[in-house]
Amino acid sequence: MARSKTSQRWLKEHFDDPYVKMAQKDGYRSRASYKLLEIQDKDRILRPGMTVVDLGAAPGGWSQVTSRVIGDKGRLIASDILEMDAIPDVAFIQGDFTDDAVFARILEAIGENPVDLVISDMAPNMSGVRTADQARAMYLCELALDLAGRVLRPGGDFLIKIFQGEGFDAYHKQVRETFDKVQMRKPLSSRDRSREQYLLARGFRGV
């Protein structure tokens, strides 16, 4: 079957992308690794020995970055609806994060020890219907914030992909009420045409 012009353009852009080439050279599973690396370079959210939860982890770019920084004394619990090839010392839970049973499995894997950082690069499968896509994206953000509120230690941090649109302002307000400091980040490695941004919340105030 012949590829459409749209898919041909996407493939050309993908393989011409300098971050795709860098990922191949540096051994990262996706160009998304550089988004977290840029935020880490600016904000130092990862440190050796931390306990971290990575939501929307597949194919594993963020988990690779995280595991390299936290080291063998750190702990990383990752989850995604898609399969993810194993990464040493990373506990992976596969399943739909919106499913209560999967949510419970993640909580079980975390256990009683408080978490230092929750990171989320989750996004829904886009339908092209902007209002519907935005609603699904915000629902994932709300679930991630709920998880963070349950597992973060006081003073812990939260980093999440978010899209400007319906529900953003109310969510931003909710996060500001839960954390001491909230900032927005748009890494250079995030494509210009993408509406994605990253909300970084620091200093969880506790339940």
PyRosetta script that sets phi, psi and omega in degrees:
from pyrosetta import init, pose_from_sequence

init()
pose = pose_from_sequence("MARSKTSQRWLKEHFDDPYVKMAQKDGYRSRASYKLLEIQDKDRILRPGMTVVDLGAAPGGWSQVTSRVIGDKGRLIASDILEMDAIPDVAFIQGDFTDDAVFARILEAIGENPVDLVISDMAPNMSGVRTADQARAMYLCELALDLAGRVLRPGGDFLIKIFQGEGFDAYHKQVRETFDKVQMRKPLSSRDRSREQYLLARGFRGV")
pose.set_psi(1, 131.7)
pose.set_omega(1, -179.5)
pose.set_phi(2, -71.2)
pose.set_psi(2, 141.5)
pose.set_omega(2, 178.1)
pose.set_phi(3, -74.7)
pose.set_psi(3, 146.5)
pose.set_omega(3, 176.3)
pose.set_phi(4, -72.1)
pose.set_psi(4, 162.5)
pose.set_omega(4, 177.8)
pose.set_phi(5, -61.9)
pose.set_psi(5, -34.5)
pose.set_omega(5, 179.5)
pose.set_phi(6, -64.5)
pose.set_psi(6, -46.0)
pose.set_omega(6, -179.4)
pose.set_phi(7, -68.0)
pose.set_psi(7, -34.5)
pose.set_omega(7, 177.2)
pose.set_phi(8, -64.4)
pose.set_psi(8, -41.3)
pose.set_omega(8, 177.5)
pose.set_phi(9, -63.2)
pose.set_psi(9, -42.1)
pose.set_omega(9, -179.5)
pose.set_phi(10, -62.9)
pose.set_psi(10, -44.4)
pose.set_omega(10, -179.1)
pose.set_phi(11, -63.0)
pose.set_psi(11, -41.9)
pose.set_omega(11, 179.2)
pose.set_phi(12, -63.9)
pose.set_psi(12, -45.5)
pose.set_omega(12, 178.9)
pose.set_phi(13, -61.9)
pose.set_psi(13, -41.0)
pose.set_omega(13, -177.8)
pose.set_phi(14, -62.5)
pose.set_psi(14, -49.8)
pose.set_omega(14, -175.2)
pose.set_phi(15, -78.5)
pose.set_psi(15, -16.7)
pose.set_omega(15, 173.7)
pose.set_phi(16, -87.3)
pose.set_psi(16, -11.0)
pose.set_omega(16, -174.9)
pose.set_phi(17, -65.1)
pose.set_psi(17, 123.8)
pose.set_omega(17, -179.1)
pose.set_phi(18, -63.0)
pose.set_psi(18, -29.8)
pose.set_omega(18, 180.0)
pose.set_phi(19, -73.7)
pose.set_psi(19, -30.8)
pose.set_omega(19, 173.7)
pose.set_phi(20, -64.4)
pose.set_psi(20, -44.4)
pose.set_omega(20, 179.2)
pose.set_phi(21, -65.3)
pose.set_psi(21, -39.7)
pose.set_omega(21, 177.9)
pose.set_phi(22, -63.8)
pose.set_psi(22, -41.4)
pose.set_omega(22, -179.9)
pose.set_phi(23, -61.5)
pose.set_psi(23, -42.4)
pose.set_omega(23, 178.0)
pose.set_phi(24, -63.0)
pose.set_psi(24, -41.3)
pose.set_omega(24, -179.0)
pose.set_phi(25, -69.3)
pose.set_psi(25, -40.8)
pose.set_omega(25, -174.5)
pose.set_phi(26, -88.3)
pose.set_psi(26, -4.7)
pose.set_omega(26, 177.3)
pose.set_phi(27, 82.8)
pose.set_psi(27, 20.3)
pose.set_omega(27, 176.2)
pose.set_phi(28, -91.7)
pose.set_psi(28, 150.7)
pose.set_omega(28, -175.2)
pose.set_phi(29, -77.8)
pose.set_psi(29, -19.0)
pose.set_omega(29, 179.7)
pose.set_phi(30, -155.6)
pose.set_psi(30, 160.6)
pose.set_omega(30, 177.3)
pose.set_phi(31, -65.8)
pose.set_psi(31, -19.3)
pose.set_omega(31, -179.8)
pose.set_phi(32, -61.5)
pose.set_psi(32, -22.1)
pose.set_omega(32, 178.2)
pose.set_phi(33, -54.2)
pose.set_psi(33, -36.2)
pose.set_omega(33, -174.7)
pose.set_phi(34, -73.6)
pose.set_psi(34, -22.6)
pose.set_omega(34, 174.3)
pose.set_phi(35, -64.7)
pose.set_psi(35, -47.8)
pose.set_omega(35, 179.1)
pose.set_phi(36, -68.4)
pose.set_psi(36, -37.7)
pose.set_omega(36, 178.3)
pose.set_phi(37, -62.0)
pose.set_psi(37, -39.9)
pose.set_omega(37, 177.8)
pose.set_phi(38, -64.4)
pose.set_psi(38, -43.7)
pose.set_omega(38, 179.2)
pose.set_phi(39, -66.2)
pose.set_psi(39, -40.1)
pose.set_omega(39, 177.1)
pose.set_phi(40, -62.0)
pose.set_psi(40, -41.4)
pose.set_omega(40, 179.9)
pose.set_phi(41, -62.3)
pose.set_psi(41, -36.1)
pose.set_omega(41, -177.7)
pose.set_phi(42, -85.1)
pose.set_psi(42, -40.8)
pose.set_omega(42, -168.4)
pose.set_phi(43, -114.1)
pose.set_psi(43, -10.5)
pose.set_omega(43, 176.9)
pose.set_phi(44, 51.3)
pose.set_psi(44, 55.8)
pose.set_omega(44, -178.5)
pose.set_phi(45, -85.3)
pose.set_psi(45, -17.9)
pose.set_omega(45, 179.8)
pose.set_phi(46, -105.6)
pose.set_psi(46, 137.8)
pose.set_omega(46, 177.7)
pose.set_phi(47, -142.3)
pose.set_psi(47, 154.6)
pose.set_omega(47, 178.6)
pose.set_phi(48, -56.7)
pose.set_psi(48, 141.5)
pose.set_omega(48, 174.9)
pose.set_phi(49, 84.3)
pose.set_psi(49, 2.0)
pose.set_omega(49, -177.4)
pose.set_phi(50, -74.5)
pose.set_psi(50, 159.2)
pose.set_omega(50, 167.1)
pose.set_phi(51, -105.0)
pose.set_psi(51, 124.1)
pose.set_omega(51, -172.0)
pose.set_phi(52, -131.2)
pose.set_psi(52, 142.2)
pose.set_omega(52, 171.0)
pose.set_phi(53, -111.9)
pose.set_psi(53, 128.8)
pose.set_omega(53, -178.2)
pose.set_phi(54, -115.8)
pose.set_psi(54, 109.7)
pose.set_omega(54, -178.9)
pose.set_phi(55, -98.9)
pose.set_psi(55, 140.1)
pose.set_omega(55, -175.6)
pose.set_phi(56, 69.1)
pose.set_psi(56, 43.8)
pose.set_omega(56, -166.0)
pose.set_phi(57, -76.9)
pose.set_psi(57, -33.5)
pose.set_omega(57, -174.1)
pose.set_phi(58, -61.4)
pose.set_psi(58, 142.5)
pose.set_omega(58, 5.8)
pose.set_phi(59, -83.4)
pose.set_psi(59, 1.2)
pose.set_omega(59, 173.4)
pose.set_phi(60, 120.1)
pose.set_psi(60, 9.3)
pose.set_omega(60, -177.7)
pose.set_phi(61, -60.3)
pose.set_psi(61, -46.2)
pose.set_omega(61, 179.7)
pose.set_phi(62, -69.9)
pose.set_psi(62, -36.2)
pose.set_omega(62, 178.3)
pose.set_phi(63, -64.9)
pose.set_psi(63, -36.6)
pose.set_omega(63, 177.0)
pose.set_phi(64, -61.8)
pose.set_psi(64, -48.9)
pose.set_omega(64, 179.6)
pose.set_phi(65, -59.9)
pose.set_psi(65, -47.3)
pose.set_omega(65, -176.5)
pose.set_phi(66, -62.9)
pose.set_psi(66, -47.2)
pose.set_omega(66, -176.0)
pose.set_phi(67, -64.9)
pose.set_psi(67, -32.6)
pose.set_omega(67, 179.0)
pose.set_phi(68, -68.6)
pose.set_psi(68, -32.2)
pose.set_omega(68, -178.9)
pose.set_phi(69, -82.9)
pose.set_psi(69, -45.0)
pose.set_omega(69, -174.9)
pose.set_phi(70, -73.8)
pose.set_psi(70, -23.1)
pose.set_omega(70, 173.8)
pose.set_phi(71, 73.1)
pose.set_psi(71, -173.5)
pose.set_omega(71, -174.3)
pose.set_phi(72, -74.0)
pose.set_psi(72, -11.7)
pose.set_omega(72, 175.8)
pose.set_phi(73, -92.6)
pose.set_psi(73, -6.6)
pose.set_omega(73, 176.5)
pose.set_phi(74, -88.0)
pose.set_psi(74, 176.1)
pose.set_omega(74, -179.5)
pose.set_phi(75, -139.2)
pose.set_psi(75, 131.1)
pose.set_omega(75, -178.2)
pose.set_phi(76, -130.6)
pose.set_psi(76, 123.5)
pose.set_omega(76, 174.7)
pose.set_phi(77, -112.1)
pose.set_psi(77, 121.0)
pose.set_omega(77, -176.3)
pose.set_phi(78, -119.2)
pose.set_psi(78, 152.7)
pose.set_omega(78, -179.9)
pose.set_phi(79, -149.3)
pose.set_psi(79, 147.2)
pose.set_omega(79, 174.2)
pose.set_phi(80, -163.0)
pose.set_psi(80, 155.7)
pose.set_omega(80, 175.6)
pose.set_phi(81, -70.6)
pose.set_psi(81, -25.1)
pose.set_omega(81, 179.2)
pose.set_phi(82, -92.9)
pose.set_psi(82, 160.8)
pose.set_omega(82, 174.0)
pose.set_phi(83, -67.1)
pose.set_psi(83, 152.6)
pose.set_omega(83, 175.2)
pose.set_phi(84, -138.9)
pose.set_psi(84, 127.0)
pose.set_omega(84, 176.2)
pose.set_phi(85, -59.1)
pose.set_psi(85, 143.2)
pose.set_omega(85, -173.9)
pose.set_phi(86, -60.5)
pose.set_psi(86, 144.2)
pose.set_omega(86, 171.9)
pose.set_phi(87, -121.8)
pose.set_psi(87, 131.7)
pose.set_omega(87, -176.9)
pose.set_phi(88, -52.3)
pose.set_psi(88, 134.1)
pose.set_omega(88, 175.4)
pose.set_phi(89, 66.6)
pose.set_psi(89, 15.6)
pose.set_omega(89, 175.8)
pose.set_phi(90, -107.3)
pose.set_psi(90, 123.2)
pose.set_omega(90, 175.5)
pose.set_phi(91, -84.9)
pose.set_psi(91, 121.8)
pose.set_omega(91, -175.6)
pose.set_phi(92, -115.7)
pose.set_psi(92, 130.5)
pose.set_omega(92, 175.8)
pose.set_phi(93, -114.9)
pose.set_psi(93, 115.8)
pose.set_omega(93, 178.3)
pose.set_phi(94, -94.1)
pose.set_psi(94, 133.9)
pose.set_omega(94, 177.2)
pose.set_phi(95, 158.2)
pose.set_psi(95, 171.2)
pose.set_omega(95, -178.4)
pose.set_phi(96, -78.8)
pose.set_psi(96, 115.8)
pose.set_omega(96, -176.3)
pose.set_phi(97, -60.1)
pose.set_psi(97, -23.0)
pose.set_omega(97, 179.5)
pose.set_phi(98, -80.9)
pose.set_psi(98, -7.5)
pose.set_omega(98, 178.9)
pose.set_phi(99, -84.6)
pose.set_psi(99, 128.2)
pose.set_omega(99, -178.0)
pose.set_phi(100, -58.1)
pose.set_psi(100, -36.6)
pose.set_omega(100, -178.7)
pose.set_phi(101, -67.0)
pose.set_psi(101, -38.4)
pose.set_omega(101, 177.7)
pose.set_phi(102, -69.3)
pose.set_psi(102, -42.9)
pose.set_omega(102, 176.5)
pose.set_phi(103, -55.5)
pose.set_psi(103, -43.4)
pose.set_omega(103, -179.5)
pose.set_phi(104, -66.1)
pose.set_psi(104, -37.2)
pose.set_omega(104, 177.8)
pose.set_phi(105, -64.5)
pose.set_psi(105, -37.3)
pose.set_omega(105, 177.4)
pose.set_phi(106, -64.9)
pose.set_psi(106, -45.6)
pose.set_omega(106, 178.2)
pose.set_phi(107, -60.5)
pose.set_psi(107, -39.9)
pose.set_omega(107, 179.5)
pose.set_phi(108, -64.7)
pose.set_psi(108, -40.9)
pose.set_omega(108, 179.6)
pose.set_phi(109, -65.7)
pose.set_psi(109, -35.1)
pose.set_omega(109, 178.3)
pose.set_phi(110, -68.0)
pose.set_psi(110, -41.7)
pose.set_omega(110, 178.9)
pose.set_phi(111, 74.1)
pose.set_psi(111, -154.3)
pose.set_omega(111, -173.7)
pose.set_phi(112, -85.0)
pose.set_psi(112, -18.2)
pose.set_omega(112, -176.1)
pose.set_phi(113, -73.9)
pose.set_psi(113, 129.7)
pose.set_omega(113, -179.2)
pose.set_phi(114, -66.3)
pose.set_psi(114, 152.9)
pose.set_omega(114, -176.5)
pose.set_phi(115, -99.3)
pose.set_psi(115, 141.4)
pose.set_omega(115, 179.3)
pose.set_phi(116, -84.6)
pose.set_psi(116, -31.9)
pose.set_omega(116, -172.2)
pose.set_phi(117, -153.1)
pose.set_psi(117, 134.6)
pose.set_omega(117, 170.2)
pose.set_phi(118, -114.7)
pose.set_psi(118, 126.1)
pose.set_omega(118, 177.8)
pose.set_phi(119, -120.1)
pose.set_psi(119, 144.1)
pose.set_omega(119, -178.7)
pose.set_phi(120, -144.1)
pose.set_psi(120, 121.1)
pose.set_omega(120, 173.4)
pose.set_phi(121, -111.5)
pose.set_psi(121, 24.8)
pose.set_omega(121, -177.5)
pose.set_phi(122, -67.3)
pose.set_psi(122, 147.4)
pose.set_omega(122, 171.0)
pose.set_phi(123, -154.1)
pose.set_psi(123, 146.0)
pose.set_omega(123, 178.8)
pose.set_phi(124, -74.9)
pose.set_psi(124, 162.4)
pose.set_omega(124, 169.5)
pose.set_phi(125, -65.6)
pose.set_psi(125, 121.9)
pose.set_omega(125, -173.4)
pose.set_phi(126, -79.8)
pose.set_psi(126, 131.9)
pose.set_omega(126, -180.0)
pose.set_phi(127, -93.7)
pose.set_psi(127, -16.9)
pose.set_omega(127, -174.2)
pose.set_phi(128, 93.9)
pose.set_psi(128, -10.8)
pose.set_omega(128, 174.6)
pose.set_phi(129, -92.1)
pose.set_psi(129, 104.9)
pose.set_omega(129, -166.5)
pose.set_phi(130, -60.4)
pose.set_psi(130, -41.7)
pose.set_omega(130, -178.0)
pose.set_phi(131, -65.6)
pose.set_psi(131, -41.5)
pose.set_omega(131, 179.3)
pose.set_phi(132, -67.8)
pose.set_psi(132, -42.7)
pose.set_omega(132, 179.2)
pose.set_phi(133, -63.0)
pose.set_psi(133, -41.1)
pose.set_omega(133, 179.8)
pose.set_phi(134, -64.1)
pose.set_psi(134, -42.0)
pose.set_omega(134, 179.5)
pose.set_phi(135, -62.0)
pose.set_psi(135, -42.4)
pose.set_omega(135, 179.3)
pose.set_phi(136, -67.1)
pose.set_psi(136, -39.3)
pose.set_omega(136, 178.6)
pose.set_phi(137, -63.8)
pose.set_psi(137, -43.2)
pose.set_omega(137, -179.2)
pose.set_phi(138, -67.6)
pose.set_psi(138, -33.1)
pose.set_omega(138, 177.3)
pose.set_phi(139, -62.9)
pose.set_psi(139, -42.7)
pose.set_omega(139, 176.3)
pose.set_phi(140, -61.9)
pose.set_psi(140, -40.3)
pose.set_omega(140, 178.1)
pose.set_phi(141, -62.1)
pose.set_psi(141, -41.5)
pose.set_omega(141, -179.9)
pose.set_phi(142, -64.9)
pose.set_psi(142, -41.6)
pose.set_omega(142, 177.9)
pose.set_phi(143, -65.0)
pose.set_psi(143, -40.0)
pose.set_omega(143, 179.2)
pose.set_phi(144, -64.2)
pose.set_psi(144, -40.3)
pose.set_omega(144, 178.3)
pose.set_phi(145, -66.0)
pose.set_psi(145, -38.5)
pose.set_omega(145, 176.7)
pose.set_phi(146, -60.4)
pose.set_psi(146, -45.3)
pose.set_omega(146, 177.7)
pose.set_phi(147, -61.5)
pose.set_psi(147, -46.2)
pose.set_omega(147, -179.9)
pose.set_phi(148, -57.9)
pose.set_psi(148, -41.3)
pose.set_omega(148, 179.9)
pose.set_phi(149, -64.6)
pose.set_psi(149, -24.8)
pose.set_omega(149, -179.8)
pose.set_phi(150, -85.7)
pose.set_psi(150, -30.6)
pose.set_omega(150, -168.5)
pose.set_phi(151, -114.1)
pose.set_psi(151, -19.5)
pose.set_omega(151, -176.2)
pose.set_phi(152, -70.1)
pose.set_psi(152, 142.6)
pose.set_omega(152, 170.3)
pose.set_phi(153, -74.5)
pose.set_psi(153, 155.8)
pose.set_omega(153, 171.9)
pose.set_phi(154, -56.3)
pose.set_psi(154, 130.9)
pose.set_omega(154, -176.2)
pose.set_phi(155, 91.9)
pose.set_psi(155, -4.5)
pose.set_omega(155, -179.6)
pose.set_phi(156, -71.6)
pose.set_psi(156, 170.4)
pose.set_omega(156, -173.7)
pose.set_phi(157, -121.3)
pose.set_psi(157, 162.4)
pose.set_omega(157, -174.5)
pose.set_phi(158, -144.7)
pose.set_psi(158, 125.1)
pose.set_omega(158, 178.6)
pose.set_phi(159, -126.5)
pose.set_psi(159, 125.8)
pose.set_omega(159, -174.9)
pose.set_phi(160, -143.7)
pose.set_psi(160, 141.6)
pose.set_omega(160, 172.1)
pose.set_phi(161, -73.3)
pose.set_psi(161, 136.3)
pose.set_omega(161, -179.2)
pose.set_phi(162, -146.7)
pose.set_psi(162, 152.6)
pose.set_omega(162, -178.8)
pose.set_phi(163, -116.8)
pose.set_psi(163, 133.8)
pose.set_omega(163, 175.4)
pose.set_phi(164, -62.8)
pose.set_psi(164, 137.5)
pose.set_omega(164, 179.4)
pose.set_phi(165, 152.8)
pose.set_psi(165, -163.6)
pose.set_omega(165, -178.7)
pose.set_phi(166, -55.9)
pose.set_psi(166, 127.7)
pose.set_omega(166, 178.3)
pose.set_phi(167, 94.6)
pose.set_psi(167, -13.7)
pose.set_omega(167, -176.5)
pose.set_phi(168, -64.5)
pose.set_psi(168, -48.5)
pose.set_omega(168, -175.4)
pose.set_phi(169, -61.6)
pose.set_psi(169, -43.1)
pose.set_omega(169, 179.9)
pose.set_phi(170, -65.1)
pose.set_psi(170, -39.2)
pose.set_omega(170, 178.8)
pose.set_phi(171, -66.1)
pose.set_psi(171, -44.9)
pose.set_omega(171, 179.2)
pose.set_phi(172, -58.6)
pose.set_psi(172, -41.4)
pose.set_omega(172, 178.3)
pose.set_phi(173, -63.7)
pose.set_psi(173, -42.6)
pose.set_omega(173, 179.8)
pose.set_phi(174, -62.7)
pose.set_psi(174, -42.1)
pose.set_omega(174, 179.7)
pose.set_phi(175, -66.2)
pose.set_psi(175, -40.9)
pose.set_omega(175, 179.0)
pose.set_phi(176, -60.8)
pose.set_psi(176, -30.7)
pose.set_omega(176, 179.4)
pose.set_phi(177, -77.2)
pose.set_psi(177, -13.6)
pose.set_omega(177, -174.1)
pose.set_phi(178, -105.5)
pose.set_psi(178, -23.5)
pose.set_omega(178, -177.0)
pose.set_phi(179, -125.5)
pose.set_psi(179, 158.3)
pose.set_omega(179, -178.6)
pose.set_phi(180, -72.8)
pose.set_psi(180, -35.0)
pose.set_omega(180, -173.7)
pose.set_phi(181, -141.9)
pose.set_psi(181, 132.5)
pose.set_omega(181, -179.7)
pose.set_phi(182, -129.2)
pose.set_psi(182, 128.4)
pose.set_omega(182, -179.5)
pose.set_phi(183, -133.3)
pose.set_psi(183, 156.4)
pose.set_omega(183, 175.9)
pose.set_phi(184, -107.4)
pose.set_psi(184, 142.0)
pose.set_omega(184, 179.5)
pose.set_phi(185, -130.3)
pose.set_psi(185, 139.0)
pose.set_omega(185, 174.8)
pose.set_phi(186, -130.4)
pose.set_psi(186, 90.5)
pose.set_omega(186, -177.3)
pose.set_phi(187, -60.6)
pose.set_psi(187, 150.6)
pose.set_omega(187, 177.7)
pose.set_phi(188, -60.6)
pose.set_psi(188, -30.1)
pose.set_omega(188, -179.0)
pose.set_phi(189, -77.8)
pose.set_psi(189, -5.6)
pose.set_omega(189, 172.0)
pose.set_phi(190, -80.7)
pose.set_psi(190, 126.5)
pose.set_omega(190, -175.0)
pose.set_phi(191, -59.8)
pose.set_psi(191, 140.7)
pose.set_omega(191, -175.5)
pose.set_phi(192, -56.9)
pose.set_psi(192, -37.9)
pose.set_omega(192, -175.5)
pose.set_phi(193, -75.9)
pose.set_psi(193, -14.6)
pose.set_omega(193, -177.3)
pose.set_phi(194, -75.6)
pose.set_psi(194, 139.0)
pose.set_omega(194, 176.8)
pose.set_phi(195, -81.9)
pose.set_psi(195, -1.7)
pose.set_omega(195, -175.7)
pose.set_phi(196, -68.4)
pose.set_psi(196, 143.5)
pose.set_omega(196, 169.3)
pose.set_phi(197, -136.6)
pose.set_psi(197, 171.8)
pose.set_omega(197, 177.2)
pose.set_phi(198, -123.2)
pose.set_psi(198, 125.7)
pose.set_omega(198, 178.4)
pose.set_phi(199, -95.2)
pose.set_psi(199, 123.0)
pose.set_omega(199, 179.3)
pose.set_phi(200, -111.9)
pose.set_psi(200, 115.6)
pose.set_omega(200, -179.7)
pose.set_phi(201, -113.2)
pose.set_psi(201, 128.7)
pose.set_omega(201, -175.6)
pose.set_phi(202, -124.6)
pose.set_psi(202, 143.8)
pose.set_omega(202, 176.8)
pose.set_phi(203, 81.3)
pose.set_psi(203, 64.1)
pose.set_omega(203, 178.7)
pose.set_phi(204, -60.0)
pose.set_psi(204, 132.2)
pose.set_omega(204, -175.8)
pose.set_phi(205, -84.3)
pose.set_psi(205, -6.3)
pose.set_omega(205, 178.4)
pose.set_phi(206, 85.6)
pose.set_psi(206, 167.1)
pose.set_omega(206, -177.6)
pose.set_phi(207, -75.0)
pose.dump_pdb("model.pdb")
